[in-house]
């Protein structure tokens, strides 16, 4: 049972395992592991200040190269409460993993 004062997003972040980089994962699994907590299952952004991924001018309107760079380096948006950490906070993400995530987001959102 989850404590009512413990935010769901924090609970999911703490409880989600970080898997070894050698384990092949699909874009969906990688997204769920590294992006879901902040961006939600539909890319709409579930935390204050998190931009809608598929929205007009949102990250998915950019090229794959620009999006991969933002994922790799992280982002601090003006007015956002917190920054997106490099690699979504998952230091084990590879360039191939990032491409899988981008492909999944483009297909799904």
C-alpha positions, 0 to 999 in steps of 0.5 A, a space after each residue: 500500500 502506498 502512502 498518500 503523502 508519497 507522490 506517485 511519480 516519485 514512487 515509480 521513479 524509486 521503484 523502477 529498476 535500471 536494467 543492464 545496458 546489454 539487455 536488448 529492450 524495445 523502444 516502448 520498454 525503454 520509454 517506460 523505464 526512462 521517460 514515462 514518469 514525467 512524460 506519461 503514457 501518451 506523451 502529454 506530460 504528467 508533471 508541472 512544466 513538462 512540455 507535451 511531446 507531440 504538441 505544436 512546437 513540442 519535441 517531436 516536431 524537431 528532427 531526430 538529431 535534435 531530439 536525440 541531442 536533447 535526450 542525451 544532454 538534457 534540457 532546461 526549459 524556461 519557466 519549467 520547475 525542473 530540468 530534464 536530466 541527461 539521458 532522462 536520468 538513465 545513465 545506461 541509455 546508449 545511442 541505439 536506445 535513444 533511437 529506439 525511444 524516438 522511433 517508439 514516440 514517433 509511432 505512438 504519439 
